[in-house]
């Protein structure tokens, strides 16, 4: 269990992106927050199974990952976590069906270029605000991750007449995940969070 945290941090420490590179980190798994935690970003549960004890040695804070990645000075850093941000040990699932993730038309290469090649800065985002659950559909995946993929696809679609922006992608991700919880009778609302310093 300690080994997973050690390997995770070692992998992040070994990263050596160039100044024009993009670093994308996505965590999908169990998350929680410590009862005395003040920062809004969740802890990632890195236990190898559900029966081990949750401790500092079996978890890593999303803030720590964000700071390590940001310190590597890549041009664009994106850190996403689709996990709960609630009391330790609470995980919920739902069987509520979701829309299929099908392509909605072709992509606009200029929009992709703007988002990934002409943007510079860092993004940190998570699926739930402090005290909230991050909901998941057992066949389709996490509401947040699904909404991120849908939002990114819509943002770079050739049918979209608006200028592409990461702020739009993130706002639509959070709004999409919240709308999915509203369609789910067993779910409580999840309101994701993000911070972005991206320019371009």
Secondary structure, 3 states (H helix, E strand, C coil): CHHHHHHHHHHHHHCCCCCCCEEEEEEECCEECCCCCCCCCCEEECCCCCCCCCCHHHEEEHHHHHHHHHCCCCCEEEEEEECCCCCCCCCCCECCCCCCCCCCCCECHHHHHHHHCCCEEEEEEECCCCCCCCCEECCCEEHHHHHHHHHHHHHCECCCCCCCCHHHHHHHHHHHHHHHHHCCCCCCCCCCEEEECCEC
